[in-house]
Amino acid sequence: MSRLGLLVLLLMLGACAQQPLTPAPAGAAVTAPAPEQWLQTLPADQRYRLDPDRSRLRLYVFRGGAMARLGHNHVLQPRQWQAALHLPDPARPASARFEIALPLAQLAIDDPAWRAETGAAFAGERTAEEIRGTQTNLLKPFAPDPDPQLRLSATAVHGDWPQLVAELRVILAGVSREMAVPLTVTREAGGYRVQGRLALRQSDFGLSPFSVLGGALAVQDWVSAEFDLQLQPG
């Protein structure tokens, strides 16, 4: 490819922004109560809420295709989010249930410190224009929903402290999927620390990853998430 052709391609791709994804069929819509609303229905001595200042949740989106070097890997982290834990019997981890709600419109994107922490393949600063482009295209498939969210609900818990396995109901773009996720849960400062990782495929939720030039430049279908939650009595 000539230098001129490469320049035209880069201008077309803009900020490495994702192509608008295909939303799930309207009939597939699935909803769940907000964690804070759910929490208020529980006995006060059995409920725990998120301490956002001591908690972290990050999403990782990966570049792909033969021309992946022209794209970027992304690190996303929520500015505002909710998580709640219900634990009726501390002696029985199987009694636990939890909810996480991640507003996609509140995601912070590609902070240089997060990218450096993640590794060399993510490192480097991006311009404000590039970040705005990524955010705009992230929300396009969810229109006209003013508050699109990623929701995680534990429907069952197995194992024993501190090594557990949660059966999760994951809701994204109005589609629900089930998966099992290993967790490490420890008692800390009167509350609980919940650590885990999971991976999602966009296509499982009716979303189409970005792809141009016959797949030569693309966003990978898989998205990785890691979380370290501090939940306090409340």
C-alpha atoms as an extended CHARMM CRD file, in Angstrom:
* protein
*
       234  EXT
         1         1  MET       CA              0.0000000000        0.0000000000        0.0000000000  PROA      1               0.0000000000
         2         2  SER       CA              1.3220000000        3.4740000000       -0.8900000000  PROA      2               0.0000000000
         3         3  ARG       CA              1.8780000000        6.1160000000        1.7760000000  PROA      3               0.0000000000
         4         4  LEU       CA             -1.0670000000        8.0680000000        0.3520000000  PROA      4               0.0000000000
         5         5  GLY       CA             -3.2880000000        4.9970000000        0.4990000000  PROA      5               0.0000000000
         6         6  LEU       CA             -2.2730000000        4.3150000000        4.0810000000  PROA      6               0.0000000000
         7         7  LEU       CA             -3.0100000000        7.9360000000        5.0320000000  PROA      7               0.0000000000
         8         8  VAL       CA             -6.4850000000        7.7180000000        3.4710000000  PROA      8               0.0000000000
         9         9  LEU       CA             -7.1330000000        4.4750000000        5.3520000000  PROA      9               0.0000000000
        10        10  LEU       CA             -6.0950000000        6.0220000000        8.6740000000  PROA      10              0.0000000000
        11        11  LEU       CA             -8.3470000000        9.0300000000        8.0670000000  PROA      11              0.0000000000
        12        12  MET       CA            -11.2630000000        6.6990000000        7.3330000000  PROA      12              0.0000000000
        13        13  LEU       CA            -10.6380000000        4.7470000000       10.5160000000  PROA      13              0.0000000000
        14        14  GLY       CA            -10.4080000000        7.9660000000       12.5490000000  PROA      14              0.0000000000
        15        15  ALA       CA             -9.8920000000        7.3250000000       16.2380000000  PROA      15              0.0000000000
        16        16  CYS       CA             -9.7050000000        3.5500000000       16.0370000000  PROA      16              0.0000000000
        17        17  ALA       CA            -13.4220000000        3.8350000000       16.8790000000  PROA      17              0.0000000000
        18        18  GLN       CA            -15.5110000000        0.7230000000       16.8340000000  PROA      18              0.0000000000
        19        19  GLN       CA            -17.9920000000        0.1730000000       14.0430000000  PROA      19              0.0000000000
        20        20  PRO       CA            -21.5900000000        0.4460000000       15.3020000000  PROA      20              0.0000000000
        21        21  LEU       CA            -22.5820000000       -2.9610000000       16.6050000000  PROA      21              0.0000000000
        22        22  THR       CA            -25.7960000000       -4.7380000000       15.7170000000  PROA      22              0.0000000000
        23        23  PRO       CA            -28.2930000000       -4.5180000000       18.6170000000  PROA      23              0.0000000000
        24        24  ALA       CA            -30.1250000000       -7.5760000000       19.8750000000  PROA      24              0.0000000000
        25        25  PRO       CA            -33.6230000000       -8.2500000000       18.5050000000  PROA      25              0.0000000000
        26        26  ALA       CA            -36.2830000000       -6.1680000000       20.2390000000  PROA      26              0.0000000000
        27        27  GLY       CA            -38.1180000000       -9.2540000000       21.4360000000  PROA      27              0.0000000000
        28        28  ALA       CA            -35.0480000000      -10.4580000000       23.3510000000  PROA      28              0.0000000000
        29        29  ALA       CA            -35.0620000000       -7.6100000000       25.8970000000  PROA      29              0.0000000000
        30        30  VAL       CA            -34.2230000000       -8.6860000000       29.4440000000  PROA      30              0.0000000000
        31        31  THR       CA            -34.1100000000       -6.4750000000       32.5280000000  PROA      31              0.0000000000
        32        32  ALA       CA            -33.1490000000       -6.8170000000       36.2010000000  PROA      32              0.0000000000
        33        33  PRO       CA            -33.6650000000       -4.6570000000       39.3130000000  PROA      33              0.0000000000
        34        34  ALA       CA            -30.9430000000       -2.1290000000       40.1560000000  PROA      34              0.0000000000
        35        35  PRO       CA            -28.5880000000       -3.3490000000       42.9180000000  PROA      35              0.0000000000
        36        36  GLU       CA            -29.4590000000       -0.4430000000       45.2270000000  PROA      36              0.0000000000
        37        37  GLN       CA            -33.1810000000       -1.0930000000       44.8140000000  PROA      37              0.0000000000
        38        38  TRP       CA            -32.6820000000       -4.8000000000       45.4350000000  PROA      38              0.0000000000
        39        39  LEU       CA            -30.5410000000       -4.0550000000       48.4830000000  PROA      39              0.0000000000
        40        40  GLN       CA            -33.3160000000       -2.0720000000       50.1740000000  PROA      40              0.0000000000
        41        41  THR       CA            -35.5860000000       -5.1430000000       50.1320000000  PROA      41              0.0000000000
        42        42  LEU       CA            -33.0900000000       -7.1710000000       52.2250000000  PROA      42              0.0000000000
        43        43  PRO       CA            -32.6650000000       -7.3600000000       56.0180000000  PROA      43              0.0000000000
        44        44  ALA       CA            -30.1730000000       -4.7320000000       57.1950000000  PROA      44              0.0000000000
        45        45  ASP       CA            -27.8580000000       -7.2690000000       58.8520000000  PROA      45              0.0000000000
        46        46  GLN       CA            -27.6040000000       -9.3820000000       55.6690000000  PROA      46              0.0000000000
        47        47  ARG       CA            -26.7490000000       -6.7450000000       53.0740000000  PROA      47              0.0000000000
        48        48  TYR       CA            -23.4710000000       -5.2670000000       51.8210000000  PROA      48              0.0000000000
        49        49  ARG       CA            -22.9420000000       -2.4400000000       49.3310000000  PROA      49              0.0000000000
        50        50  LEU       CA            -20.0340000000       -1.3880000000       47.1650000000  PROA      50              0.0000000000
        51        51  ASP       CA            -17.2790000000        0.8560000000       48.4720000000  PROA      51              0.0000000000
        52        52  PRO       CA            -16.3700000000        2.4710000000       45.1200000000  PROA      52              0.0000000000
        53        53  ASP       CA            -13.2480000000        4.1910000000       46.4420000000  PROA      53              0.0000000000
        54        54  ARG       CA            -11.6820000000        0.8280000000       47.3190000000  PROA      54              0.0000000000
        55        55  SER       CA            -13.0510000000       -1.2160000000       44.4120000000  PROA      55              0.0000000000
        56        56  ARG       CA            -12.0220000000       -1.7140000000       40.8080000000  PROA      56              0.0000000000
        57        57  LEU       CA            -13.5880000000       -3.1360000000       37.6700000000  PROA      57              0.0000000000
        58        58  ARG       CA            -11.8630000000       -3.0040000000       34.3030000000  PROA      58              0.0000000000
        59        59  LEU       CA            -12.8160000000       -4.1490000000       30.8250000000  PROA      59              0.0000000000
        60        60  TYR       CA            -10.2290000000       -4.9570000000       28.1520000000  PROA      60              0.0000000000
        61        61  VAL       CA            -10.9920000000       -4.7350000000       24.4240000000  PROA      61              0.0000000000
        62        62  PHE       CA             -8.4610000000       -6.1310000000       21.9610000000  PROA      62              0.0000000000
        63        63  ARG       CA             -7.3380000000       -5.1290000000       18.4830000000  PROA      63              0.0000000000
        64        64  GLY       CA             -7.2730000000       -7.8680000000       15.8520000000  PROA      64              0.0000000000
        65        65  GLY       CA             -6.7060000000       -8.7240000000       12.2060000000  PROA      65              0.0000000000
        66        66  ALA       CA             -3.6070000000       -8.7360000000       10.0310000000  PROA      66              0.0000000000
        67        67  MET       CA             -3.3720000000       -4.9210000000       10.3520000000  PROA      67              0.0000000000
        68        68  ALA       CA             -3.9110000000       -4.8770000000       14.1310000000  PROA      68              0.0000000000
        69        69  ARG       CA             -0.8290000000       -2.6800000000       14.5600000000  PROA      69              0.0000000000
        70        70  LEU       CA             -2.8800000000        0.2380000000       13.1580000000  PROA      70              0.0000000000
        71        71  GLY       CA             -5.4800000000       -0.1340000000       15.9120000000  PROA      71              0.0000000000
        72        72  HSD       CA             -5.4540000000        0.0810000000       19.6880000000  PROA      72              0.0000000000
        73        73  ASN       CA             -6.2010000000       -2.1410000000       22.6500000000  PROA      73              0.0000000000
        74        74  HSD       CA             -8.5650000000       -0.4330000000       25.0930000000  PROA      74              0.0000000000
        75        75  VAL       CA             -8.8590000000       -0.2930000000       28.8990000000  PROA      75              0.0000000000
        76        76  LEU       CA            -12.2890000000        0.7370000000       30.2020000000  PROA      76              0.0000000000
        77        77  GLN       CA            -13.2640000000        1.4850000000       33.7900000000  PROA      77              0.0000000000
        78        78  PRO       CA            -16.5750000000        2.7600000000       35.2320000000  PROA      78              0.0000000000
        79        79  ARG       CA            -16.8660000000        6.1900000000       36.8100000000  PROA      79              0.0000000000
        80        80  GLN       CA            -20.1670000000        5.3090000000       38.4860000000  PROA      80              0.0000000000
        81        81  TRP       CA            -21.4500000000        1.7950000000       39.1930000000  PROA      81              0.0000000000
        82        82  GLN       CA            -23.2550000000       -0.3110000000       41.7530000000  PROA      82              0.0000000000
        83        83  ALA       CA            -22.7170000000       -3.6750000000       43.4280000000  PROA      83              0.0000000000
        84        84  ALA       CA            -24.6090000000       -5.3720000000       46.2490000000  PROA      84              0.0000000000
        85        85  LEU       CA            -24.1740000000       -8.5870000000       48.2230000000  PROA      85              0.0000000000
        86        86  HSD       CA            -26.8320000000      -10.5290000000       50.1370000000  PROA      86              0.0000000000
        87        87  LEU       CA            -25.4140000000      -13.0000000000       52.6780000000  PROA      87              0.0000000000
        88        88  PRO       CA            -28.1100000000      -14.4830000000       54.9570000000  PROA      88              0.0000000000
        89        89  ASP       CA            -25.7500000000      -17.0280000000       56.5820000000  PROA      89              0.0000000000
        90        90  PRO       CA            -21.9780000000      -16.3160000000       56.6920000000  PROA      90              0.0000000000
        91        91  ALA       CA            -21.3590000000      -19.9810000000       57.5240000000  PROA      91              0.0000000000
        92        92  ARG       CA            -22.9260000000      -20.9980000000       54.2030000000  PROA      92              0.0000000000
        93        93  PRO       CA            -21.4300000000      -19.3550000000       51.1110000000  PROA      93              0.0000000000
        94        94  ALA       CA            -24.1410000000      -21.0420000000       49.0490000000  PROA      94              0.0000000000
        95        95  SER       CA            -26.6080000000      -18.6020000000       50.6270000000  PROA      95              0.0000000000
        96        96  ALA       CA            -24.8490000000      -15.6210000000       48.9750000000  PROA      96              0.0000000000
        97        97  ARG       CA            -26.2330000000      -13.6720000000       46.0360000000  PROA      97              0.0000000000
        98        98  PHE       CA            -24.8540000000      -10.5180000000       44.4480000000  PROA      98              0.0000000000
        99        99  GLU       CA            -25.6670000000       -7.9570000000       41.7610000000  PROA      99              0.0000000000
       100       100  ILE       CA            -23.4140000000       -5.6670000000       39.7080000000  PROA      100             0.0000000000
       101       101  ALA       CA            -24.6290000000       -2.8660000000       37.4190000000  PROA      101             0.0000000000
       102       102  LEU       CA            -22.1490000000       -1.1620000000       35.0970000000  PROA      102             0.0000000000
       103       103  PRO       CA            -23.5060000000        1.9160000000       33.2180000000  PROA      103             0.0000000000
       104       104  LEU       CA            -21.7870000000        1.8950000000       29.8400000000  PROA      104             0.0000000000
       105       105  ALA       CA            -22.2760000000        5.6340000000       29.3260000000  PROA      105             0.0000000000
       106       106  GLN       CA            -20.1750000000        6.2250000000       32.4700000000  PROA      106             0.0000000000
       107       107  LEU       CA            -17.1000000000        4.3090000000       31.2970000000  PROA      107             0.0000000000
       108       108  ALA       CA            -13.7580000000        6.1000000000       31.4080000000  PROA      108             0.0000000000
       109       109  ILE       CA            -11.6340000000        5.0490000000       28.4390000000  PROA      109             0.0000000000
       110       110  ASP       CA             -7.8880000000        4.5270000000       28.0100000000  PROA      110             0.0000000000
       111       111  ASP       CA             -6.4430000000        6.4020000000       30.9690000000  PROA      111             0.0000000000
       112       112  PRO       CA             -2.6540000000        6.4140000000       30.3380000000  PROA      112             0.0000000000
       113       113  ALA       CA             -1.8950000000        5.0360000000       33.8230000000  PROA      113             0.0000000000
       114       114  TRP       CA             -4.2770000000        2.1010000000       33.3450000000  PROA      114             0.0000000000
       115       115  ARG       CA             -2.7800000000        1.3520000000       29.9440000000  PROA      115             0.0000000000
       116       116  ALA       CA              0.7460000000        1.3790000000       31.3620000000  PROA      116             0.0000000000
       117       117  GLU       CA             -0.2880000000       -0.8860000000       34.2640000000  PROA      117             0.0000000000
       118       118  THR       CA             -1.8600000000       -3.3770000000       31.8500000000  PROA      118             0.0000000000
       119       119  GLY       CA              1.2650000000       -3.9090000000       29.7540000000  PROA      119             0.0000000000
       120       120  ALA       CA              3.2910000000       -2.8080000000       26.7780000000  PROA      120             0.0000000000
       121       121  ALA       CA              0.6490000000       -3.8150000000       24.2050000000  PROA      121             0.0000000000
       122       122  PHE       CA             -1.7930000000       -1.3870000000       25.8820000000  PROA      122             0.0000000000
       123       123  ALA       CA              0.6580000000        1.3810000000       26.8180000000  PROA      123             0.0000000000
       124       124  GLY       CA              0.6900000000        4.8580000000       25.3160000000  PROA      124             0.0000000000
       125       125  GLU       CA             -1.4920000000        7.9330000000       25.3990000000  PROA      125             0.0000000000
       126       126  ARG       CA             -4.4320000000        8.5530000000       23.0830000000  PROA      126             0.0000000000
       127       127  THR       CA             -5.8010000000       11.9270000000       22.0920000000  PROA      127             0.0000000000
       128       128  ALA       CA             -9.0490000000       13.3330000000       23.4880000000  PROA      128             0.0000000000
       129       129  GLU       CA            -10.5280000000       13.1110000000       19.9780000000  PROA      129             0.0000000000
       130       130  GLU       CA             -9.6530000000        9.4260000000       19.7010000000  PROA      130             0.0000000000
       131       131  ILE       CA            -11.2170000000        8.6990000000       23.0780000000  PROA      131             0.0000000000
       132       132  ARG       CA            -14.4010000000       10.6030000000       22.1810000000  PROA      132             0.0000000000
       133       133  GLY       CA            -14.6540000000        8.5740000000       18.9910000000  PROA      133             0.0000000000
       134       134  THR       CA            -14.3190000000        5.3050000000       20.8790000000  PROA      134             0.0000000000
       135       135  GLN       CA            -16.9720000000        6.3440000000       23.4180000000  PROA      135             0.0000000000
       136       136  THR       CA            -19.4320000000        7.5360000000       20.7600000000  PROA      136             0.0000000000
       137       137  ASN       CA            -19.2340000000        4.2880000000       18.8360000000  PROA      137             0.0000000000
       138       138  LEU       CA            -19.3920000000        2.2260000000       22.0240000000  PROA      138             0.0000000000
       139       139  LEU       CA            -22.8800000000        3.6120000000       22.7420000000  PROA      139             0.0000000000
       140       140  LYS       CA            -24.3120000000        3.5760000000       19.2000000000  PROA      140             0.0000000000
       141       141  PRO       CA            -25.6430000000       -0.0020000000       19.2300000000  PROA      141             0.0000000000
       142       142  PHE       CA            -27.6130000000        0.6620000000       22.4080000000  PROA      142             0.0000000000
       143       143  ALA       CA            -29.6000000000        3.6700000000       21.1070000000  PROA      143             0.0000000000
       144       144  PRO       CA            -32.2320000000        4.8190000000       21.9560000000  PROA      144             0.0000000000
       145       145  ASP       CA            -31.6060000000        3.4360000000       25.4710000000  PROA      145             0.0000000000
       146       146  PRO       CA            -30.4060000000        6.4700000000       27.5120000000  PROA      146             0.0000000000
       147       147  ASP       CA            -28.7060000000        4.2850000000       30.1340000000  PROA      147             0.0000000000
       148       148  PRO       CA            -27.2950000000        1.0540000000       28.6260000000  PROA      148             0.0000000000
       149       149  GLN       CA            -25.8080000000       -1.2700000000       31.2100000000  PROA      149             0.0000000000
       150       150  LEU       CA            -23.8530000000       -4.4690000000       31.6690000000  PROA      150             0.0000000000
       151       151  ARG       CA            -25.5420000000       -6.4490000000       34.4690000000  PROA      151             0.0000000000
       152       152  LEU       CA            -24.1850000000       -9.4270000000       36.4210000000  PROA      152             0.0000000000
       153       153  SER       CA            -26.4020000000      -11.4240000000       38.7940000000  PROA      153             0.0000000000
       154       154  ALA       CA            -25.2930000000      -14.4300000000       40.8380000000  PROA      154             0.0000000000
       155       155  THR       CA            -28.0760000000      -17.0250000000       40.6530000000  PROA      155             0.0000000000
       156       156  ALA       CA            -26.1740000000      -19.6890000000       42.6350000000  PROA      156             0.0000000000
       157       157  VAL       CA            -22.8810000000      -19.9950000000       44.5320000000  PROA      157             0.0000000000
       158       158  HSD       CA            -20.8180000000      -23.1640000000       45.0240000000  PROA      158             0.0000000000
       159       159  GLY       CA            -17.5880000000      -24.1100000000       46.8220000000  PROA      159             0.0000000000
       160       160  ASP       CA            -16.3720000000      -22.9290000000       50.2190000000  PROA      160             0.0000000000
       161       161  TRP       CA            -14.6220000000      -19.8660000000       51.5930000000  PROA      161             0.0000000000
       162       162  PRO       CA            -12.5320000000      -18.3780000000       50.1340000000  PROA      162             0.0000000000
       163       163  GLN       CA            -12.6620000000      -20.2400000000       46.7870000000  PROA      163             0.0000000000
       164       164  LEU       CA            -16.1150000000      -20.0970000000       45.2280000000  PROA      164             0.0000000000
       165       165  VAL       CA            -17.7960000000      -20.5430000000       41.8700000000  PROA      165             0.0000000000
       166       166  ALA       CA            -20.7170000000      -18.2750000000       41.0000000000  PROA      166             0.0000000000
       167       167  GLU       CA            -23.3270000000      -19.0890000000       38.3870000000  PROA      167             0.0000000000
       168       168  LEU       CA            -23.8620000000      -15.7160000000       36.7140000000  PROA      168             0.0000000000
       169       169  ARG       CA            -26.6830000000      -14.3180000000       34.6690000000  PROA      169             0.0000000000
       170       170  VAL       CA            -25.0890000000      -11.7340000000       32.3560000000  PROA      170             0.0000000000
       171       171  ILE       CA            -27.3580000000       -9.1760000000       30.6660000000  PROA      171             0.0000000000
       172       172  LEU       CA            -26.1010000000       -6.9840000000       27.8310000000  PROA      172             0.0000000000
       173       173  ALA       CA            -27.9960000000       -5.2990000000       24.9870000000  PROA      173             0.0000000000
       174       174  GLY       CA            -31.2120000000       -6.8600000000       26.2840000000  PROA      174             0.0000000000
       175       175  VAL       CA            -29.8570000000      -10.4230000000       25.9630000000  PROA      175             0.0000000000
       176       176  SER       CA            -29.2490000000      -12.7780000000       28.9060000000  PROA      176             0.0000000000
       177       177  ARG       CA            -26.5340000000      -15.4380000000       29.0060000000  PROA      177             0.0000000000
       178       178  GLU       CA            -25.4440000000      -17.8460000000       31.7640000000  PROA      178             0.0000000000
       179       179  MET       CA            -21.8350000000      -18.5650000000       32.7550000000  PROA      179             0.0000000000
       180       180  ALA       CA            -19.7850000000      -19.8960000000       35.6840000000  PROA      180             0.0000000000
       181       181  VAL       CA            -17.0780000000      -17.6630000000       37.1840000000  PROA      181             0.0000000000
       182       182  PRO       CA            -14.4520000000      -18.6120000000       39.8310000000  PROA      182             0.0000000000
       183       183  LEU       CA            -14.2410000000      -16.1120000000       42.7120000000  PROA      183             0.0000000000
       184       184  THR       CA            -11.9770000000      -15.4770000000       45.6760000000  PROA      184             0.0000000000
       185       185  VAL       CA            -14.0260000000      -14.0410000000       48.5520000000  PROA      185             0.0000000000
       186       186  THR       CA            -12.3920000000      -13.0000000000       51.8230000000  PROA      186             0.0000000000
       187       187  ARG       CA            -13.6060000000      -11.2970000000       54.9870000000  PROA      187             0.0000000000
       188       188  GLU       CA            -12.0220000000       -7.8510000000       55.4220000000  PROA      188             0.0000000000
       189       189  ALA       CA            -12.7580000000       -4.9450000000       57.8090000000  PROA      189             0.0000000000
       190       190  GLY       CA            -16.2620000000       -6.1050000000       58.6300000000  PROA      190             0.0000000000
       191       191  GLY       CA            -17.1560000000       -6.6170000000       54.9760000000  PROA      191             0.0000000000
       192       192  TYR       CA            -16.1450000000       -8.8340000000       52.0600000000  PROA      192             0.0000000000
       193       193  ARG       CA            -13.6330000000       -8.6060000000       49.2450000000  PROA      193             0.0000000000
       194       194  VAL       CA            -14.7370000000      -10.2930000000       45.9950000000  PROA      194             0.0000000000
       195       195  GLN       CA            -12.1400000000      -10.9010000000       43.2660000000  PROA      195             0.0000000000
       196       196  GLY       CA            -12.6930000000      -12.5240000000       39.8980000000  PROA      196             0.0000000000
       197       197  ARG       CA            -12.3370000000      -12.4400000000       36.1260000000  PROA      197             0.0000000000
       198       198  LEU       CA            -14.6020000000      -13.3090000000       33.2420000000  PROA      198             0.0000000000
       199       199  ALA       CA            -14.6350000000      -13.1820000000       29.4540000000  PROA      199             0.0000000000
       200       200  LEU       CA            -17.5380000000      -12.2930000000       27.1620000000  PROA      200             0.0000000000
       201       201  ARG       CA            -18.0400000000      -12.6940000000       23.4360000000  PROA      201             0.0000000000
       202       202  GLN       CA            -19.8250000000       -9.7410000000       21.8540000000  PROA      202             0.0000000000
       203       203  SER       CA            -21.4890000000      -12.0160000000       19.3030000000  PROA      203             0.0000000000
       204       204  ASP       CA            -23.1900000000      -13.9790000000       22.1060000000  PROA      204             0.0000000000
       205       205  PHE       CA            -25.2280000000      -10.8410000000       22.8170000000  PROA      205             0.0000000000
       206       206  GLY       CA            -26.1290000000      -10.0470000000       19.2060000000  PROA      206             0.0000000000
       207       207  LEU       CA            -23.2880000000       -7.5530000000       18.7970000000  PROA      207             0.0000000000
       208       208  SER       CA            -20.9200000000       -7.5060000000       15.8240000000  PROA      208             0.0000000000
       209       209  PRO       CA            -17.2690000000       -6.6070000000       16.5180000000  PROA      209             0.0000000000
       210       210  PHE       CA            -15.6630000000       -3.8820000000       14.3990000000  PROA      210             0.0000000000
       211       211  SER       CA            -14.1400000000       -5.1780000000       11.1640000000  PROA      211             0.0000000000
       212       212  VAL       CA            -12.9760000000       -3.5350000000        7.9170000000  PROA      212             0.0000000000
       213       213  LEU       CA            -10.9720000000       -4.5820000000        4.8660000000  PROA      213             0.0000000000
       214       214  GLY       CA            -12.2670000000       -8.1250000000        5.0410000000  PROA      214             0.0000000000
       215       215  GLY       CA            -11.1900000000       -8.4740000000        8.6560000000  PROA      215             0.0000000000
       216       216  ALA       CA             -7.6640000000       -7.1360000000        8.1240000000  PROA      216             0.0000000000
       217       217  LEU       CA             -8.3980000000       -4.5360000000       10.8200000000  PROA      217             0.0000000000
       218       218  ALA       CA            -10.8340000000       -5.5740000000       13.5290000000  PROA      218             0.0000000000
       219       219  VAL       CA            -11.7850000000       -5.6540000000       17.1660000000  PROA      219             0.0000000000
       220       220  GLN       CA            -11.6490000000       -9.1560000000       18.6030000000  PROA      220             0.0000000000
       221       221  ASP       CA            -14.9460000000      -10.7530000000       19.6110000000  PROA      221             0.0000000000
       222       222  TRP       CA            -13.7040000000      -11.5320000000       23.1240000000  PROA      222             0.0000000000
       223       223  VAL       CA            -13.7950000000       -8.8980000000       25.8760000000  PROA      223             0.0000000000
       224       224  SER       CA            -12.0820000000       -9.5620000000       29.2100000000  PROA      224             0.0000000000
       225       225  ALA       CA            -13.1750000000       -8.1720000000       32.5820000000  PROA      225             0.0000000000
       226       226  GLU       CA            -11.5430000000       -8.2250000000       36.0070000000  PROA      226             0.0000000000
       227       227  PHE       CA            -12.9710000000       -7.0050000000       39.2880000000  PROA      227             0.0000000000
       228       228  ASP       CA            -11.8200000000       -6.4530000000       42.8440000000  PROA      228             0.0000000000
       229       229  LEU       CA            -14.8130000000       -5.3990000000       44.9460000000  PROA      229             0.0000000000
       230       230  GLN       CA            -14.8990000000       -4.1490000000       48.5150000000  PROA      230             0.0000000000
       231       231  LEU       CA            -18.3820000000       -4.5890000000       49.9970000000  PROA      231             0.0000000000
       232       232  GLN       CA            -19.2810000000       -3.0450000000       53.3390000000  PROA      232             0.0000000000
       233       233  PRO       CA            -22.3220000000       -3.5190000000       55.6150000000  PROA      233             0.0000000000
       234       234  GLY       CA            -25.1620000000       -1.2630000000       54.5810000000  PROA      234             0.0000000000
